[in-house]
């Protein structure tokens, strides 16, 4: 039987994207959505999004009010999170493989890599749930999703720094060192601002003082922005990597 040779693949690479560009695009989706929702809320829905349960003066919308209270903010935020969620899952798997192949002596290192993947996945799932179920639609689900998001995010940040210290040791590039230093700083900042936001929120509910909820909303913004900044450190971790859709070299027919 006559075999017809397959034509050579003239262009085996169908798509190529530097990981630095991938990181910037992934982080810019929620960043632009967040900024847009806050600005639109302040300009067009100020009274509705800054109202408090006890009627005291407030000058900034909480994140829940800005992203889920009114339209078109709700649609903008959901659209941006939808675009950004799939790359976040891909990034979680990339980090999982990145840390697994590194040499580390502790026996618990590999289980920690798996736990870090789980925490990153839960963080993304929590963000998606609190995005698509607003506090107005189902407060209990929205609140529990927020707790899931924050707990998994903080644990993921801490464990990422821990894995870096266990695996990288003393031989690191300048980019890797920069990434770790910023990860550590951002984690501390995120933790401190989150604790501060909780304290201010408790004070607001206890005393209903004018302007206190504004401070809480501002601290919320810092928590969210620092979370985005933490994930942006992938810019240094995978600076020499690319996303490629193409034919692997071993599968080419010559």
Helices and strands as residue ranges (DSSP letters): E 13-18, H 19-44, H 46-49, H 63-68, H 73-100, H 109-132, H 139-168, H 174-207, H 212-232, H 234-237, E 242-246, G 249-251
